[in-house]
């Protein structure tokens, strides 16, 4: 019997909201979460703006004593997981713990802790270093801390696939459940890399926007005047479950995860190839894995970073896969509002794709005033639009040439009922 995989819980912390409801309302309203960096003095940095998490109370999710031992990316992960687990009503106990796993991706891990403790090392010597330094730095400790908190003893992992990490995690979790190695997974992506080193490093690559005087207009996917991406932070966690198990316990089902594709460009460490053949193959594999025709897809949450090459080449890849149907697709980049959450992007944007299926609203690509030549699809410019969507894709691509794509569809039972 085929094992189907459904989503029963979701949680997010990101630049436009600290819950799924708050986030969805902001995105549908076209609200930007980009502003001046407040976490540190930007001094000589070329980029002085980012999508910071705002009005977040970590003590709702972590005890004060524990908080000082954890990097922000772990705190955000625990918050997202807490929301998702509560939302799903998933109870983990001795009877099912070994069948519940945790896979949470992160592109960088505890970069803020590295900076802070390196300063301690340089100024005060090795004896002053915190014994919690390494556990706060390791990217897999988001998954590790979640597993410990909830007693999830099933498969555990942390894909570190740059900006595709969250999507990689969800895709791996989907396959583990589908293939019978787990019954439920806590999964997604998380990042907290808004730091002097993080900003300076991407500035050195000339990858970030320097539109410092107009923060809310800085992230401009597919626009002729885009000048790079805007860094964001946070992410999203989802609860994936095997359908029969979810139905037995009476869980609310948001949508079904039905396909996953992952490919390598084998081209360049940071730049996609013309036409983005790897991205196209990833979309094709994701659709083929669930036997879905391209014409069944109504929405794509694009990678849409507002970098010079990605936006044109991703558009070319979509046209290659969807042909004439690409003209009927709604394709939007919510990074225009949230900025780019790096390894956390796939977690948040999976939630966005699921909400599109549930609510019949496609969030916009804001700041798209003058579409670039070759960027000629329906990017849902400026304002959200209502439309019924039966299936949606979430695209994420990362440094090293990694491409990861998820396919979601409305949940229907075998009788075709929603």
URGIRA-V961481 format. One record per backbone hydrogen bond with DSSP energy under -1.0 kcal/mol. NH is the residue of the N-H (numbers start at 0). CO is the residue of the C=O. E is the energy in kcal/mol with one decimal. If there is no record, write none. Layout:
BEGIN
nh | co | e
NH | CO | E
NH | CO | E
END
This chain:
BEGIN
nh | co | e
5 | 240 | -3.0
6 | 254 | -2.7
7 | 238 | -2.3
10 | 236 | -2.2
12 | 234 | -1.4
13 | 16 | -2.2
16 | 13 | -1.1
22 | 18 | -2.2
23 | 19 | -2.8
24 | 20 | -2.1
25 | 21 | -1.9
26 | 22 | -2.6
27 | 23 | -2.4
28 | 24 | -1.3
29 | 26 | -1.3
30 | 25 | -2.7
32 | 336 | -3.0
34 | 49 | -2.4
36 | 47 | -2.4
44 | 41 | -3.1
49 | 34 | -2.5
50 | 230 | -3.5
59 | 56 | -1.6
60 | 57 | -1.9
61 | 57 | -2.1
66 | 62 | -2.3
67 | 63 | -1.0
68 | 65 | -1.8
69 | 66 | -1.5
74 | 70 | -1.8
75 | 71 | -2.9
76 | 72 | -1.6
77 | 73 | -2.6
78 | 74 | -2.2
79 | 75 | -2.6
80 | 76 | -2.6
81 | 77 | -2.4
82 | 78 | -2.1
83 | 79 | -2.4
84 | 80 | -3.1
85 | 81 | -2.2
86 | 82 | -2.5
87 | 83 | -2.1
88 | 84 | -1.6
95 | 92 | -1.4
96 | 92 | -2.4
98 | 95 | -2.4
99 | 96 | -1.4
100 | 183 | -2.4
101 | 154 | -2.5
102 | 185 | -2.0
103 | 156 | -1.4
104 | 187 | -2.8
105 | 158 | -1.2
109 | 136 | -2.4
110 | 108 | -2.0
113 | 109 | -1.9
114 | 110 | -2.2
115 | 111 | -2.6
116 | 112 | -2.9
117 | 113 | -2.0
118 | 114 | -1.8
119 | 115 | -1.8
120 | 116 | -2.4
121 | 117 | -2.5
122 | 118 | -2.6
123 | 119 | -3.0
124 | 120 | -1.1
127 | 124 | -1.5
128 | 125 | -1.4
132 | 129 | -1.6
135 | 131 | -1.4
136 | 132 | -1.0
137 | 133 | -2.1
140 | 137 | -1.9
141 | 138 | -1.1
143 | 139 | -2.4
144 | 140 | -2.5
145 | 141 | -1.9
146 | 142 | -2.6
147 | 143 | -2.3
148 | 144 | -2.4
149 | 145 | -2.2
150 | 146 | -1.3
151 | 146 | -1.4
152 | 96 | -1.7
153 | 99 | -3.0
156 | 101 | -1.8
163 | 160 | -2.3
164 | 161 | -1.7
167 | 163 | -2.9
168 | 164 | -2.3
169 | 165 | -2.1
170 | 166 | -2.7
171 | 167 | -2.6
172 | 168 | -2.3
173 | 169 | -2.6
174 | 170 | -2.0
175 | 171 | -2.2
176 | 172 | -2.1
177 | 173 | -2.6
178 | 174 | -2.6
179 | 176 | -1.4
180 | 175 | -2.6
181 | 175 | -1.0
182 | 98 | -3.0
183 | 98 | -1.7
184 | 239 | -2.5
185 | 100 | -2.6
186 | 237 | -2.7
187 | 102 | -1.3
188 | 235 | -1.8
189 | 104 | -2.2
190 | 233 | -1.5
194 | 192 | -1.6
198 | 194 | -2.9
199 | 195 | -2.6
200 | 196 | -2.6
201 | 197 | -1.8
202 | 198 | -2.3
203 | 199 | -2.2
205 | 202 | -1.6
206 | 201 | -2.3
208 | 228 | -2.3
211 | 209 | -2.5
213 | 210 | -1.0
216 | 213 | -1.5
217 | 214 | -1.6
222 | 219 | -1.8
223 | 369 | -3.4
225 | 222 | -1.6
227 | 305 | -1.7
228 | 206 | -2.2
231 | 339 | -2.8
232 | 50 | -1.0
233 | 190 | -3.2
234 | 12 | -2.8
235 | 188 | -1.8
236 | 10 | -2.6
237 | 186 | -3.8
238 | 8 | -2.5
239 | 184 | -2.6
240 | 5 | -2.7
241 | 182 | -2.5
242 | 3 | -2.9
245 | 241 | -2.3
246 | 242 | -2.8
247 | 243 | -2.2
248 | 244 | -1.5
249 | 246 | -1.2
250 | 245 | -2.6
253 | 6 | -2.8
255 | 408 | -2.8
256 | 4 | -2.3
257 | 406 | -2.5
258 | 406 | -1.3
260 | 404 | -2.4
262 | 402 | -1.9
264 | 400 | -2.5
275 | 272 | -2.3
279 | 275 | -2.1
280 | 276 | -2.4
281 | 277 | -2.0
282 | 278 | -2.2
283 | 279 | -2.5
284 | 280 | -3.0
285 | 281 | -2.3
286 | 282 | -2.1
287 | 283 | -2.8
288 | 284 | -2.4
289 | 286 | -1.1
290 | 287 | -1.2
291 | 286 | -2.5
295 | 292 | -2.1
296 | 293 | -1.6
297 | 390 | -2.7
298 | 390 | -1.2
299 | 329 | -2.3
300 | 392 | -2.9
301 | 299 | -1.0
301 | 331 | -2.0
310 | 306 | -1.4
312 | 308 | -2.5
313 | 309 | -3.4
314 | 310 | -1.4
315 | 311 | -1.9
316 | 312 | -2.2
317 | 313 | -2.5
318 | 314 | -2.2
319 | 315 | -2.0
320 | 316 | -2.1
321 | 317 | -2.8
322 | 318 | -1.9
324 | 321 | -1.7
325 | 322 | -1.5
326 | 323 | -1.6
327 | 324 | -1.9
329 | 297 | -2.1
330 | 377 | -3.0
331 | 299 | -1.8
335 | 332 | -1.5
336 | 333 | -1.7
337 | 333 | -2.3
338 | 334 | -1.8
339 | 229 | -3.8
343 | 340 | -2.7
344 | 341 | -1.7
347 | 343 | -1.9
348 | 344 | -3.0
349 | 345 | -1.4
350 | 346 | -1.4
351 | 347 | -1.8
352 | 348 | -2.2
353 | 349 | -2.2
354 | 350 | -2.4
355 | 351 | -2.0
356 | 352 | -1.6
357 | 353 | -2.2
358 | 354 | -2.9
359 | 355 | -1.9
361 | 384 | -3.1
364 | 379 | -2.0
368 | 366 | -1.5
371 | 221 | -2.6
374 | 371 | -2.2
375 | 373 | -1.1
378 | 376 | -1.2
381 | 364 | -2.2
382 | 380 | -2.3
384 | 361 | -1.8
386 | 359 | -2.0
391 | 407 | -2.8
392 | 298 | -2.2
393 | 405 | -1.9
394 | 300 | -2.4
395 | 403 | -2.1
397 | 401 | -3.0
399 | 268 | -2.6
400 | 397 | -1.2
401 | 397 | -1.0
402 | 262 | -2.4
403 | 395 | -3.0
404 | 260 | -2.5
405 | 393 | -1.8
406 | 258 | -2.6
407 | 391 | -3.0
408 | 255 | -2.2
409 | 389 | -2.4
412 | 416 | -2.5
415 | 412 | -2.7
END
